[in-house]
Amino acid sequence: MLGAGISTNANTCTENDTIPIYIVLLPELLMLDVVGPAEVFAYANRYGKNHFKLHFVGPETTLKNSLGMRLTVDPLPITVEPNAWLLVTGMVGNEIKLDTTLMKKVCGWLAQQQFSKVISVCAGALVLAKAGLLNNKKCTTHFMHCNELSALLTAKQVLENRLFVQDGNVYTSAGVSAGIDLALHLVQQQVGPQISAKIARQMVLFIRRGMQDPSLSPYLEHRNHLQQRIHRIQDKIQQDPAKNWSVDELADLGHCSKRHFARIFKDSTGITSKEYIYKLRLSLAQQLLQHSPLQVEEIAQRCGFEDSRQFRRLWARYHNSPPSSYR
């Protein structure tokens, strides 16, 4: 079992449809890669029956981790249940060493098992690839490890700038918080959207991200600066991106002239305020496409575009596929 400070949600389930999830913890593991998805599955159990039973296993019973906690897990089991899921977590480091004794042990064990779903978080995809579980599969990983993953597979298989990718029964995610998004997606598939949405609200995840979303959300992009007045303006815009924001109003929020506002906004963010608003509106439209039955014309209106023609024109500027592909 996991050591102090980690929720194991020890289940005493007897339901035939309870899904065992074997979470493989690797040496030098990144704790958020484990805890984030595990808590999503644990929340799903709290809302009704025990849908999932979590097993924390590893190549050795005591593992080093990113937080330096004392962490103990169960050994890798000889066999797993026919309906079991596999979740392989990420590790700390810019380069993942796959040829160590422990990693070879994990890869050998993976190659011998059969899982109904195969899931990875962050650099866990490299382990799946090394074990042969990503052969002929589209996949992704943390952007720092995409080249390493391409070297194990092919460049065409590795999809960059994606939160997570599903190919058949194989699910790979970009890492860290993206593992939470993938876990919510899996809960939605298995248990239903109501439970998934309830978990997202309980975990205070106001912006649900889906499979087609880029790993760099526009709500997080263009914030890597120290201009507090621009952060305040961006906060205001994000609260209501569909609003008809004027340059006068934005400049007033920054307590500066229109000319000075335009200069410092672009110097700080790398784009103009108009481009920034358009990107947020497109992100909002993408969420409505994925999670609502609204027609494109109504979505364009709700998101603050002049009309559907302007929406489609701006959409084509940032996306290679049409809005309908996000339904």
C-alpha positions as CSV (number, residue, x, y, z in Angstrom):
1,M,0.0,0.0,0.0
2,L,1.0,3.6,-0.4
3,G,2.8,5.3,2.5
4,A,1.7,8.2,4.7
5,G,-0.1,11.1,3.1
6,I,-1.4,9.2,0.1
7,S,-5.1,8.3,-0.3
8,T,-5.4,4.6,-1.2
9,N,-9.2,4.5,-1.0
10,A,-9.0,0.9,0.1
11,N,-12.1,-0.7,-1.3
12,T,-14.0,-3.8,-0.2
13,C,-15.8,-4.2,-3.4
14,T,-17.7,-7.2,-4.4
15,E,-19.5,-6.0,-7.5
16,N,-18.7,-8.1,-10.6
17,D,-18.4,-5.0,-12.7
18,T,-15.8,-3.2,-10.5
19,I,-12.7,-2.5,-12.6
20,P,-9.3,-3.2,-11.1
21,I,-6.8,-0.5,-12.0
22,Y,-3.1,-1.4,-11.6
23,I,-1.2,1.8,-11.2
24,V,2.5,1.0,-11.8
25,L,4.8,3.3,-9.9
26,L,8.2,3.7,-11.3
27,P,11.6,4.7,-9.7
28,E,11.9,8.5,-9.3
29,L,8.1,8.8,-10.0
30,L,6.4,12.2,-10.2
31,M,3.8,12.1,-7.4
32,L,1.2,14.3,-9.2
33,D,1.1,11.9,-12.1
34,V,-0.1,9.3,-9.6
35,V,-2.2,11.2,-7.1
36,G,-4.1,13.3,-9.7
37,P,-5.7,10.4,-11.7
38,A,-6.0,8.2,-8.6
39,E,-8.1,10.8,-6.8
40,V,-10.4,11.1,-9.8
41,F,-11.1,7.4,-9.7
42,A,-11.5,7.6,-5.9
43,Y,-14.0,10.4,-6.3
44,A,-16.0,8.2,-8.7
45,N,-16.2,5.5,-6.0
46,R,-17.5,8.1,-3.5
47,Y,-20.4,9.0,-5.8
48,G,-22.3,5.7,-5.7
49,K,-21.0,2.2,-5.9
50,N,-17.3,1.2,-6.1
51,H,-16.6,1.5,-9.8
52,F,-12.9,1.1,-9.5
53,K,-10.4,-0.8,-7.2
54,L,-7.0,0.8,-7.2
55,H,-3.9,-1.4,-6.9
56,F,-0.6,0.5,-6.4
57,V,2.3,-1.8,-7.6
58,G,5.9,-1.4,-8.6
59,P,9.1,-3.2,-9.5
60,E,10.3,-2.8,-5.9
61,T,8.2,-2.2,-2.7
62,T,10.0,1.0,-1.7
63,L,10.3,3.7,-4.3
64,K,12.0,7.1,-4.5
65,N,9.7,9.9,-5.6
66,S,9.7,13.6,-6.5
67,L,8.6,14.7,-3.0
68,G,11.0,12.5,-1.0
69,M,8.2,10.8,0.8
70,R,8.5,7.3,2.2
71,L,6.5,5.3,-0.3
72,T,5.7,1.6,-0.2
73,V,3.7,-0.3,-2.8
74,D,2.7,-3.9,-3.6
75,P,4.9,-6.0,-5.9
76,L,4.0,-6.6,-9.5
77,P,1.3,-9.4,-9.5
78,I,1.8,-12.6,-11.4
79,T,-1.6,-12.3,-13.1
80,V,-4.3,-9.7,-13.4
81,E,-8.1,-9.9,-13.9
82,P,-9.5,-10.0,-17.5
83,N,-11.2,-6.6,-17.1
84,A,-8.2,-4.9,-15.4
85,W,-6.8,-1.5,-16.5
86,L,-3.2,-0.5,-16.5
87,L,-1.9,2.9,-15.7
88,V,1.8,3.7,-16.0
89,T,2.9,7.0,-14.4
90,G,5.7,9.4,-15.2
91,M,9.1,10.0,-13.7
92,V,11.2,13.0,-12.8
93,G,14.0,14.0,-15.2
94,N,14.7,15.4,-18.7
95,E,15.9,12.0,-19.9
96,I,14.3,8.7,-18.9
97,K,16.6,5.8,-18.5
98,L,14.8,2.6,-19.8
99,D,17.7,0.2,-19.6
100,T,18.1,-0.1,-15.8
101,T,17.4,-3.4,-14.1
102,L,14.1,-2.1,-12.6
103,M,12.8,-0.7,-15.8
104,K,13.6,-3.9,-17.7
105,K,11.7,-5.8,-14.9
106,V,8.6,-3.5,-15.5
107,C,8.8,-3.8,-19.3
108,G,9.1,-7.6,-19.1
109,W,6.1,-7.8,-16.8
110,L,4.0,-5.5,-19.1
111,A,4.8,-7.7,-22.1
112,Q,3.4,-10.7,-20.2
113,Q,0.0,-9.2,-19.2
114,Q,-3.2,-8.5,-20.9
115,F,-5.2,-5.4,-20.0
116,S,-8.6,-4.2,-21.2
117,K,-7.3,-0.6,-21.2
118,V,-3.7,0.6,-21.3
119,I,-3.1,4.1,-19.9
120,S,0.0,6.3,-19.4
121,V,0.7,9.6,-17.9
122,C,3.6,11.7,-19.0
123,A,6.8,9.7,-19.6
124,G,4.9,6.5,-18.8
125,A,4.4,6.4,-22.6
126,L,8.1,5.7,-23.0
127,V,7.8,2.6,-20.8
128,L,4.7,1.4,-22.8
129,A,6.7,1.9,-26.1
130,K,9.7,0.0,-24.7
131,A,7.4,-2.9,-23.7
132,G,5.8,-3.0,-27.2
133,L,2.4,-1.8,-26.1
134,L,2.3,1.2,-28.4
135,N,3.2,-0.7,-31.6
136,N,1.1,0.8,-34.5
137,K,-0.6,3.1,-32.1
138,K,-1.1,6.9,-32.2
139,C,0.1,8.4,-28.9
140,T,1.5,11.4,-27.0
141,T,3.6,12.3,-24.0
142,H,5.0,15.3,-22.2
143,F,6.4,17.7,-24.8
144,M,10.0,17.3,-23.3
145,H,9.8,13.6,-24.2
146,C,8.2,13.6,-27.7
147,N,11.6,13.1,-29.4
148,E,12.5,10.2,-27.1
149,L,9.1,8.6,-27.8
150,S,9.5,9.1,-31.6
151,A,12.9,7.4,-31.4
152,L,11.2,4.3,-29.9
153,L,8.3,4.4,-32.4
154,T,7.9,6.6,-35.4
155,A,7.5,10.3,-35.7
156,K,4.1,9.8,-37.4
157,Q,2.8,7.9,-34.3
158,V,3.6,10.6,-31.8
159,L,1.1,13.5,-31.8
160,E,2.6,16.6,-30.2
161,N,0.7,19.4,-28.4
162,R,-2.2,17.1,-27.4
163,L,-3.6,16.7,-23.9
164,F,-4.3,13.0,-24.5
165,V,-4.7,10.6,-27.3
166,Q,-6.9,7.5,-27.6
167,D,-6.1,4.8,-30.1
168,G,-8.4,1.8,-29.5
169,N,-7.9,0.7,-25.9
170,V,-4.7,2.6,-25.5
171,Y,-4.7,6.1,-23.8
172,T,-1.7,8.3,-23.5
173,S,-1.5,11.8,-21.9
174,A,0.8,14.7,-22.0
175,G,1.6,14.5,-18.3
176,V,1.1,16.1,-14.9
177,S,-2.3,17.8,-14.9
178,A,-3.2,16.2,-18.3
179,G,-3.4,12.9,-16.4
180,I,-6.4,14.3,-14.5
181,D,-8.1,15.3,-17.7
182,L,-7.6,11.8,-19.1
183,A,-8.9,10.2,-15.9
184,L,-12.0,12.4,-16.1
185,H,-12.5,11.3,-19.7
186,L,-12.2,7.6,-18.7
187,V,-14.7,8.1,-15.9
188,Q,-17.1,9.8,-18.4
189,Q,-16.8,6.8,-20.8
190,Q,-17.2,4.2,-18.1
191,V,-19.6,5.8,-15.6
192,G,-21.2,8.7,-17.4
193,P,-20.9,12.4,-17.9
194,Q,-22.9,13.3,-14.8
195,I,-20.4,11.7,-12.5
196,S,-17.4,13.0,-14.4
197,A,-18.8,16.6,-14.3
198,K,-19.6,16.2,-10.6
199,I,-16.0,15.1,-9.9
200,A,-14.6,18.1,-11.9
201,R,-16.7,20.5,-9.9
202,Q,-15.7,18.8,-6.6
203,M,-12.0,19.1,-7.6
204,V,-12.6,22.8,-8.6
205,L,-11.6,22.1,-12.2
206,F,-13.6,24.9,-13.8
207,I,-12.3,24.3,-17.4
208,R,-12.7,20.8,-18.5
209,R,-10.2,19.9,-21.3
210,G,-10.8,17.2,-23.9
211,M,-9.0,15.0,-26.2
212,Q,-8.8,17.5,-29.1
213,D,-7.5,20.3,-26.9
214,P,-3.9,21.4,-27.2
215,S,-1.7,20.7,-24.2
216,L,-1.1,24.5,-23.9
217,S,-4.5,26.0,-23.1
218,P,-5.1,29.6,-24.2
219,Y,-6.1,30.3,-20.6
220,L,-2.5,29.5,-19.6
221,E,-0.7,30.8,-22.7
222,H,0.6,34.4,-22.8
223,R,0.8,34.6,-19.0
224,N,4.6,34.1,-18.6
225,H,5.3,37.7,-17.7
226,L,5.6,39.9,-14.7
227,Q,3.3,42.8,-15.7
228,Q,0.7,42.7,-12.9
229,R,-1.6,45.2,-14.6
230,I,-1.7,43.0,-17.7
231,H,-2.4,39.9,-15.6
232,R,-5.4,41.8,-14.1
233,I,-6.7,42.7,-17.5
234,Q,-6.2,39.1,-18.7
235,D,-8.2,37.9,-15.6
236,K,-11.0,40.2,-16.5
237,I,-11.1,39.1,-20.2
238,Q,-11.0,35.4,-19.1
239,Q,-14.1,35.9,-16.9
240,D,-16.1,36.9,-20.0
241,P,-14.3,36.5,-23.3
242,A,-17.6,36.9,-25.3
243,K,-18.0,40.4,-24.0
244,N,-17.4,43.2,-26.6
245,W,-14.2,44.5,-25.0
246,S,-13.1,47.9,-26.2
247,V,-9.6,49.2,-26.1
248,D,-10.8,52.2,-24.0
249,E,-12.2,49.8,-21.4
250,L,-9.1,47.6,-21.3
251,A,-6.8,50.7,-21.0
252,D,-8.9,52.0,-18.2
253,L,-8.5,48.6,-16.4
254,G,-4.8,49.1,-16.7
255,H,-4.9,52.8,-15.7
256,C,-3.0,53.8,-18.8
257,S,-3.6,55.4,-22.2
258,K,-4.8,53.3,-25.1
259,R,-1.4,53.6,-26.9
260,H,0.5,52.6,-23.7
261,F,-1.9,49.7,-23.1
262,A,-1.5,48.4,-26.6
263,R,2.3,48.5,-26.4
264,I,2.7,46.9,-23.0
265,F,0.1,44.2,-23.7
266,K,1.9,43.0,-26.8
267,D,5.3,43.4,-25.2
268,S,4.2,41.3,-22.2
269,T,2.1,38.6,-24.0
270,G,3.6,38.4,-27.5
271,I,0.2,39.1,-29.1
272,T,-2.3,41.9,-29.4
273,S,-5.3,42.2,-27.0
274,K,-7.6,41.5,-30.0
275,E,-5.7,38.2,-30.9
276,Y,-5.8,37.2,-27.2
277,I,-9.6,37.7,-27.0
278,Y,-10.1,35.8,-30.3
279,K,-8.1,32.8,-28.9
280,L,-10.2,32.7,-25.7
281,R,-13.4,32.9,-27.7
282,L,-12.2,30.0,-29.9
283,S,-11.5,28.0,-26.9
284,L,-14.9,28.7,-25.5
285,A,-16.4,27.7,-28.9
286,Q,-14.5,24.5,-28.8
287,Q,-15.9,23.6,-25.4
288,L,-19.5,24.2,-26.7
289,L,-18.8,22.1,-29.8
290,Q,-17.7,19.2,-27.6
291,H,-20.3,19.5,-24.8
292,S,-23.4,21.0,-26.3
293,P,-25.8,20.4,-29.2
294,L,-25.8,24.0,-30.3
295,Q,-25.5,24.9,-33.9
296,V,-22.4,26.7,-35.2
297,E,-24.4,29.9,-35.7
298,E,-25.6,30.0,-32.1
299,I,-22.1,29.1,-30.8
300,A,-20.6,31.9,-32.8
301,Q,-23.1,34.4,-31.3
302,R,-22.6,33.1,-27.7
303,C,-18.9,33.4,-28.0
304,G,-18.9,37.0,-29.1
305,F,-18.1,36.6,-32.8
306,E,-19.8,39.0,-35.3
307,D,-21.3,36.0,-37.2
308,S,-20.6,32.4,-38.2
309,R,-18.5,33.6,-41.1
310,Q,-16.1,35.4,-38.8
311,F,-16.0,32.4,-36.5
312,R,-15.2,30.0,-39.3
313,R,-12.5,32.3,-40.7
314,L,-10.7,32.7,-37.4
315,W,-11.2,29.0,-36.6
316,A,-9.4,28.1,-39.8
317,R,-6.5,30.3,-38.7
318,Y,-5.7,28.2,-35.7
319,H,-7.2,24.7,-36.6
320,N,-6.5,22.3,-39.5
321,S,-9.9,20.6,-39.2
322,P,-13.3,22.2,-39.4
323,P,-15.5,22.9,-36.3
324,S,-17.6,19.8,-37.0
325,S,-14.6,17.5,-36.2
326,Y,-14.8,18.6,-32.6
327,R,-18.4,17.3,-32.1
